[in-house]
Amino acid sequence: METKPAGDRRVRRTRAALRRALVELALDKGFQTVTVEEITERADVSRATFYAHYRDKEDLLIGVVRDLAEDRERLLPAVRQAHTEGFTGLPVKYIFEHAEQERDVYRVILRGEGDGRALREFTDLTCRHAEAAFRARTGELGVTPRIPLDIVARAWTGELIGLLTWWVENDTGYSATEVTAHLRDLSVYGRVWATGLTPSDAPGALDLAP
């Protein structure tokens, strides 16, 4: 078995401590008021060590997003296989389960801390993965999208992030499995079906009539 050098393990531990400290402080008092000195004190590392890894607290926050995305990808070994089997909702379920495990980190990101830069980074990363998945799936099946896939991916990502934000901030009563099932059905059957209406009953239907 290949072993990681001790230096790599120390780097990972240091960065994890800094990320944890930032998240705790941001939830306690808000990101804007947090200082690098407070982060280093909470993480029990020196300022020199902090600046050896990050330019400033904003850079650390972006690091939190990217590390979270990488961690989430490591938890998705079945995602591509799931896409080859059809729309199972499995990738979305993993996202909600991951958010359940890392609730505080998701809360800081999804609240838009750091002038929204971290949320934009998180949104863009999620959107790129979604668009790649949609393109792969349509390519495998040889179908032509009815709506440009960049728009589909943005709409899907916005819906996911809106629901995810509500879910991590509140005791919704829905498990990761339940909320995934609802999202899957919404994606497959559409909003009109979800509300129990028919296409002719839907708001705006008369406006769209020829």
HUFENFEN-V435282 format. One record per residue. RES is the residue in one letter. PHI is phi in radians with two decimals (* if undefined). Layout:
res=RES phi=PHI
res=RES phi=PHI
//
This chain:
res=M phi=*
res=E phi=-1.30
res=T phi=-1.87
res=K phi=-1.44
res=P phi=-1.02
res=A phi=-1.03
res=G phi=-1.09
res=D phi=-1.12
res=R phi=-1.14
res=R phi=-1.14
res=V phi=-1.06
res=R phi=-1.10
res=R phi=-1.14
res=T phi=-1.12
res=R phi=-1.13
res=A phi=-1.12
res=A phi=-1.14
res=L phi=-1.17
res=R phi=-1.09
res=R phi=-1.10
res=A phi=-1.11
res=L phi=-1.09
res=V phi=-1.08
res=E phi=-1.08
res=L phi=-1.19
res=A phi=-1.11
res=L phi=-1.26
res=D phi=-1.25
res=K phi=-2.37
res=G phi=1.62
res=F phi=-1.04
res=Q phi=-1.05
res=T phi=-1.58
res=V phi=-1.28
res=T phi=-1.92
res=V phi=-1.08
res=E phi=-1.06
res=E phi=-1.15
res=I phi=-1.11
res=T phi=-1.17
res=E phi=-1.14
res=R phi=-1.14
res=A phi=-1.46
res=D phi=1.06
res=V phi=-2.30
res=S phi=-1.44
res=R phi=-1.09
res=A phi=-1.07
res=T phi=-1.12
res=F phi=-0.99
res=Y phi=-1.27
res=A phi=-1.30
res=H phi=-1.95
res=Y phi=-2.42
res=R phi=-1.28
res=D phi=-2.83
res=K phi=-1.20
res=E phi=-1.14
res=D phi=-1.12
res=L phi=-1.11
res=L phi=-1.11
res=I phi=-1.12
res=G phi=-1.07
res=V phi=-1.06
res=V phi=-1.08
res=R phi=-1.19
res=D phi=-1.14
res=L phi=-1.11
res=A phi=-1.11
res=E phi=-1.14
res=D phi=-1.10
res=R phi=-1.12
res=E phi=-1.13
res=R phi=-1.18
res=L phi=-1.58
res=L phi=-2.01
res=P phi=-1.13
res=A phi=-1.77
res=V phi=-1.06
res=R phi=-1.13
res=Q phi=-1.12
res=A phi=-1.10
res=H phi=-1.16
res=T phi=-1.24
res=E phi=-1.59
res=G phi=1.95
res=F phi=-1.44
res=T phi=-1.76
res=G phi=1.44
res=L phi=-1.03
res=P phi=-1.02
res=V phi=-1.17
res=K phi=-1.05
res=Y phi=-1.08
res=I phi=-1.08
res=F phi=-1.19
res=E phi=-1.15
res=H phi=-1.14
res=A phi=-1.11
res=E phi=-1.16
res=Q phi=-1.29
res=E phi=-2.05
res=R phi=-0.98
res=D phi=-1.11
res=V phi=-1.13
res=Y phi=-1.08
res=R phi=-1.07
res=V phi=-1.08
res=I phi=-1.18
res=L phi=-1.26
res=R phi=-1.30
res=G phi=1.46
res=E phi=-1.03
res=G phi=1.30
res=D phi=1.02
res=G phi=1.36
res=R phi=-1.12
res=A phi=-1.14
res=L phi=-1.13
res=R phi=-1.11
res=E phi=-1.09
res=F phi=-1.09
res=T phi=-1.10
res=D phi=-1.12
res=L phi=-1.08
res=T phi=-1.12
res=C phi=-1.13
res=R phi=-1.10
res=H phi=-1.12
res=A phi=-1.13
res=E phi=-1.10
res=A phi=-1.09
res=A phi=-1.15
res=F phi=-1.10
res=R phi=-1.15
res=A phi=-1.10
res=R phi=-1.18
res=T phi=-1.16
res=G phi=-1.15
res=E phi=-1.10
res=L phi=-1.56
res=G phi=1.18
res=V phi=-1.86
res=T phi=-1.80
res=P phi=-1.06
res=R phi=-1.45
res=I phi=-2.23
res=P phi=-0.90
res=L phi=-1.20
res=D phi=-1.19
res=I phi=-1.23
res=V phi=-1.01
res=A phi=-1.14
res=R phi=-1.14
res=A phi=-1.13
res=W phi=-1.09
res=T phi=-1.14
res=G phi=-1.06
res=E phi=-1.12
res=L phi=-1.08
res=I phi=-1.18
res=G phi=-1.06
res=L phi=-1.22
res=L phi=-1.10
res=T phi=-1.06
res=W phi=-1.05
res=W phi=-1.21
res=V phi=-1.37
res=E phi=-1.57
res=N phi=-2.37
res=D phi=-1.51
res=T phi=-1.35
res=G phi=1.51
res=Y phi=-1.78
res=S phi=-1.35
res=A phi=-1.02
res=T phi=-1.15
res=E phi=-1.16
res=V phi=-1.17
res=T phi=-1.14
res=A phi=-1.08
res=H phi=-1.15
res=L phi=-1.13
res=R phi=-1.06
res=D phi=-1.13
res=L phi=-1.10
res=S phi=-1.19
res=V phi=-1.35
res=Y phi=-1.81
res=G phi=1.67
res=R phi=-1.22
res=V phi=-1.08
res=W phi=-1.04
res=A phi=-1.07
res=T phi=-1.48
res=G phi=1.50
res=L phi=-1.54
res=T phi=-1.86
res=P phi=-0.93
res=S phi=-1.28
res=D phi=-1.49
res=A phi=-1.13
res=P phi=-0.98
res=G phi=1.53
res=A phi=-1.07
res=L phi=-1.15
res=D phi=-1.15
res=L phi=-1.58
res=A phi=-1.16
res=P phi=-1.20
//
